[in-house]
Amino acid sequence: MSTCPFAFYYRRQIAAAKAKTGNTAARSCVEITSAMITTTNLCKRYDSEAGPVVALDSVNLHIPRGQFTAVMGPSGCGKSTLLNLLAGLDRPSSGEIDVNALRPGAMSEARLTEYRRRVVGVVFQFYNLLPTLTVGENIALPALLVGSPERQASARAESLAARVGLAHRLSHRPHQLSGGEMQRASIARALINNPSVLLADEPTGNLDSHAAAEVLSLLEELSEEMETTVVMVTHSREAAAIADAIVHMRDGRVEDVHVAGAAG
């Protein structure tokens, strides 16, 4: 990926963000023992007045445990649909999804709710923070929903807030934060239940280049620290340049997969 024309600039921005926080550790190689995410002939179709719409068409993916994967492609190519299926927010029309030996497409609604709360964490482009809650309360909420004691959830939220640079913002409401701060709070919230998989939908889409670099740096560092597999949907070649692998999609299909360091 070093051949990407934007990679040098963005990596320089990320390096500056890491230097600011005193973290200069590079992302280490992950020993791959098994696949974290596998899709087999995955299809998603929607009905419309004009006829059926094929959002995903026989998508086959193999994402190793611990890998940071970026999914790219033009609008309407199916990348957000893929993310929604992995997150358990929608169900496939046919085919299979295997996430850490679990099959969300075949789960009951009750089990799917638990899957969304415990197995995957989701970072949204528009943050999706609850405006009536403080930053600390927003981060702690998913832990409370799985039954964690309030004191434990609050302590975990404080720890994560400090890790993403928001210790001084715990009592603030979302409207008092910058876009970058809101996205960092969203990342902390997504990670509070130690998910196996972190799914990020255009996490830098609403941020300036400086805030985007800080958010990407956090995603990269935290995925390594917490041994979390990351799948990030993005339009940005700059953002995708930090990933271990890039999946290119078009017309609902996987067009190409580029792995960092691979020849060609």
Phi, psi and omega per residue, in radians:
M1 nan -0.131 3.141
S2 -1.149 -0.228 3.130
T3 -1.402 -0.198 3.104
C4 -1.059 2.267 -3.069
P5 -1.118 -0.335 -3.129
F6 -1.693 -0.183 -2.976
A7 -1.081 -0.777 -3.077
F8 -1.054 -0.806 -3.125
Y9 -1.063 -0.802 -3.051
Y10 -1.250 -0.661 3.097
R11 -1.124 -0.593 3.090
R12 -1.146 -0.714 3.106
Q13 -1.107 -0.745 -3.136
I14 -1.163 -0.714 3.108
A15 -1.057 -0.659 3.105
A16 -1.145 -0.684 3.125
A17 -1.139 -0.698 3.124
K18 -1.166 -0.708 3.136
A19 -1.085 -0.609 -3.135
K20 -1.115 -0.606 -3.111
T21 -1.647 -0.007 3.124
G22 1.399 0.176 -3.136
N23 -1.865 1.926 -3.126
T24 -1.978 0.146 -3.110
A25 -1.192 2.352 3.085
A26 -1.452 2.734 3.090
R27 -1.136 2.169 -3.094
S28 -1.457 2.829 3.077
C29 -1.248 2.495 -3.124
V30 -1.844 2.291 3.083
E31 -1.319 2.052 -3.076
I32 -1.539 2.075 3.136
T33 -1.866 -0.468 3.140
S34 -2.894 2.913 3.109
A35 -1.307 2.446 3.003
M36 -1.573 -0.698 -3.099
I37 -2.280 2.244 3.036
T38 -2.346 2.305 2.980
T39 -2.072 2.450 -3.091
T40 -2.227 1.991 3.140
N41 0.851 0.765 -3.048
L42 -1.305 2.201 -3.122
C43 -2.274 2.547 3.019
K44 -2.454 2.131 3.132
R45 -2.147 2.511 3.077
Y46 -2.125 2.556 3.045
D47 -1.577 2.440 3.060
S48 -2.449 2.950 3.134
E49 -1.087 -0.514 -3.138
A50 -1.467 -0.068 -3.116
G51 2.120 3.130 -3.105
P52 -1.166 2.472 3.095
V53 -1.971 2.185 3.129
V54 -1.669 1.861 -3.134
A55 -1.485 -0.665 3.062
L56 -2.292 2.383 -3.042
D57 -2.272 1.708 3.065
S58 0.936 1.001 -3.139
V59 -1.485 2.164 3.090
N60 -2.079 2.049 -3.121
L61 -2.329 2.621 3.067
H62 -2.387 1.863 -3.098
I63 -1.931 1.976 -3.093
P64 -1.142 2.718 3.077
R65 -1.051 2.294 3.095
G66 1.478 -0.041 -3.107
Q67 -1.414 2.512 3.015
F68 -1.725 1.912 -3.062
T69 -1.982 2.280 3.028
A70 -1.809 2.433 3.092
V71 -2.008 2.118 -3.068
M72 -2.158 2.840 3.068
G73 2.717 2.893 -3.135
P74 -1.178 2.849 3.093
S75 -0.986 2.388 3.131
G76 1.482 0.122 -3.089
C77 -1.421 -0.244 3.109
G78 1.926 0.013 -3.047
K79 -1.175 -0.694 3.110
S80 -1.244 -0.598 3.053
T81 -1.073 -0.746 3.092
L82 -1.036 -0.791 -3.130
L83 -1.096 -0.730 3.137
N84 -1.092 -0.643 3.110
L85 -1.212 -0.722 3.101
L86 -1.121 -0.585 -3.121
A87 -1.382 -0.154 -3.082
G88 1.322 0.344 3.101
L89 -1.524 -0.207 3.105
D90 -2.619 2.908 -3.125
R91 -2.032 2.531 3.124
P92 -1.242 2.672 3.022
S93 -1.326 -0.605 3.067
S94 -2.821 2.978 -3.087
G95 1.547 -3.119 -3.044
E96 -2.259 2.598 3.005
I97 -2.168 2.277 3.072
D98 -2.167 2.039 3.125
V99 -2.127 1.890 -3.131
N100 0.926 0.797 3.114
A101 1.224 0.242 3.070
L102 -1.969 2.622 -3.124
R103 -2.105 1.553 -3.073
P104 -1.059 -0.521 -3.118
G105 -1.145 -0.338 -3.108
A106 -1.854 0.097 -3.055
M107 -1.455 2.669 2.966
S108 -1.212 2.897 -3.135
E109 -1.074 -0.658 -3.140
A110 -1.136 -0.794 3.128
R111 -1.189 -0.588 3.135
L112 -1.163 -0.627 3.075
T113 -1.087 -0.775 3.096
E114 -1.125 -0.672 3.085
Y115 -1.033 -0.811 -3.128
R116 -1.136 -0.557 -3.088
R117 -1.435 -0.520 -2.969
R118 -2.001 -0.568 -3.002
V119 -1.639 -0.683 -3.113
V120 -2.063 2.578 2.968
G121 -2.091 2.463 -3.063
V122 -2.127 2.307 3.049
V123 -1.944 2.141 -3.044
F124 -1.759 2.660 3.115
Q125 -1.047 -0.674 -3.077
F126 -1.785 0.392 2.936
Y127 1.284 -0.834 3.134
N128 1.002 0.623 3.023
L129 -1.412 2.499 3.130
L130 -1.367 2.118 -2.991
P131 -1.160 -0.393 -3.102
T132 -1.524 -0.130 -3.135
L133 -1.800 2.678 3.038
T134 -1.283 2.981 3.081
V135 -1.028 -0.808 3.130
G136 -1.049 -0.724 -3.141
E137 -1.198 -0.678 3.092
N138 -1.079 -0.769 -3.125
I139 -1.155 -0.690 -3.065
A140 -1.324 -0.369 -2.982
L141 -0.939 -0.842 -3.133
P142 -1.060 -0.557 3.101
A143 -1.182 -0.695 3.099
L144 -1.137 -0.609 -3.111
L145 -1.196 -0.403 3.080
V146 -1.678 0.120 3.031
G147 1.672 0.186 3.093
S148 -1.161 2.453 3.066
P149 -1.020 2.555 -3.054
E150 -1.008 -0.714 -3.127
R151 -1.121 -0.731 3.134
Q152 -1.160 -0.747 3.131
A153 -1.110 -0.721 3.136
S154 -1.146 -0.713 3.125
A155 -1.134 -0.719 3.112
R156 -1.129 -0.720 3.125
A157 -1.103 -0.717 3.120
E158 -1.119 -0.699 3.138
S159 -1.124 -0.793 -3.140
L160 -1.188 -0.663 3.105
A161 -1.060 -0.724 3.102
A162 -1.128 -0.687 -3.118
R163 -1.135 -0.586 -3.136
V164 -1.663 0.185 3.053
G165 1.413 0.473 -3.100
L166 -2.112 0.377 -3.125
A167 -1.011 -0.572 -3.107
H168 -1.453 -0.017 -3.076
R169 -1.992 0.128 -3.022
L170 -0.982 -0.640 -3.079
S171 -1.633 0.049 3.141
H172 -1.470 2.728 3.029
R173 -1.576 2.767 -3.114
P174 -0.945 -0.631 -3.088
H175 -1.191 -0.207 3.126
Q176 -1.615 0.020 -3.102
L177 -1.821 2.747 2.973
S178 -1.342 2.946 3.110
G179 -1.037 -0.742 3.124
G180 -1.106 -0.684 3.119
E181 -1.170 -0.698 3.107
M182 -1.105 -0.680 3.135
Q183 -1.226 -0.611 3.069
R184 -1.134 -0.667 3.064
A185 -1.123 -0.674 3.107
S186 -1.107 -0.683 3.100
I187 -1.131 -0.787 3.123
A188 -1.054 -0.749 3.114
R189 -1.075 -0.729 -3.115
A190 -1.139 -0.444 -3.052
L191 -1.716 -0.076 -2.956
I192 -1.122 -0.491 3.131
N193 -1.700 0.337 3.115
N194 0.898 0.999 -3.108
P195 -1.184 2.677 3.052
S196 -1.261 -0.529 -3.046
V197 -2.274 2.333 3.035
L198 -1.950 2.142 -3.137
L199 -1.922 2.185 -3.075
A200 -2.136 2.098 -3.108
D201 -1.776 1.777 -3.131
E202 0.854 0.953 -3.017
P203 -1.138 -0.325 3.132
T204 -1.929 0.154 -3.028
G205 -1.080 -0.491 -3.102
N206 -1.894 0.278 -3.019
L207 -1.999 2.647 3.009
D208 -1.290 3.001 -2.997
S209 -1.091 -0.633 -3.125
H210 -1.193 -0.856 3.129
A211 -1.122 -0.653 3.123
A212 -1.086 -0.749 3.133
A213 -1.094 -0.683 3.119
E214 -1.151 -0.726 -3.141
V215 -1.142 -0.770 3.121
L216 -1.112 -0.675 3.088
S217 -1.057 -0.750 3.117
L218 -1.108 -0.799 3.136
L219 -1.027 -0.753 -3.126
E220 -1.134 -0.815 -3.095
E221 -1.199 -0.804 -3.071
L222 -1.199 -0.612 3.111
S223 -1.093 -0.613 3.101
E224 -1.294 -0.825 -3.105
E225 -1.050 -0.704 -3.052
M226 -1.712 0.069 3.126
E227 0.956 0.820 -3.091
T228 -1.827 2.357 3.034
T229 -1.391 2.286 -3.074
V230 -2.021 2.308 2.968
V231 -2.135 2.050 -3.070
M232 -2.074 2.106 3.026
V233 -1.513 2.303 -3.123
T234 -2.712 2.606 2.950
H235 -1.559 -0.231 -2.928
S236 -1.580 2.083 3.047
R237 -1.157 -0.528 3.101
E238 -1.105 -0.798 3.130
A239 -1.164 -0.754 -3.109
A240 -1.129 -0.397 -3.065
A241 -1.100 -0.342 -3.130
I242 -1.528 -0.157 -3.025
A243 -1.314 2.763 3.039
D244 -1.295 -0.502 -3.135
A245 -2.614 2.584 3.105
I246 -2.136 2.169 3.066
V247 -1.727 2.109 3.105
H248 -1.734 2.218 -3.136
M249 -2.047 2.637 3.043
R250 -2.722 2.333 3.082
D251 0.924 0.697 3.056
G252 1.400 0.085 -3.115
R253 -2.143 2.736 3.000
V254 -1.397 2.083 -3.094
E255 -1.566 -0.636 -3.060
D256 -2.872 2.636 3.018
V257 -2.222 2.132 3.140
H258 -1.969 2.144 -3.136
V259 -1.788 2.346 -3.129
A260 -0.982 2.319 3.093
G261 1.483 -0.135 3.130
A262 -1.322 2.576 3.136
A263 -1.221 2.612 3.073
G264 1.776 nan nan
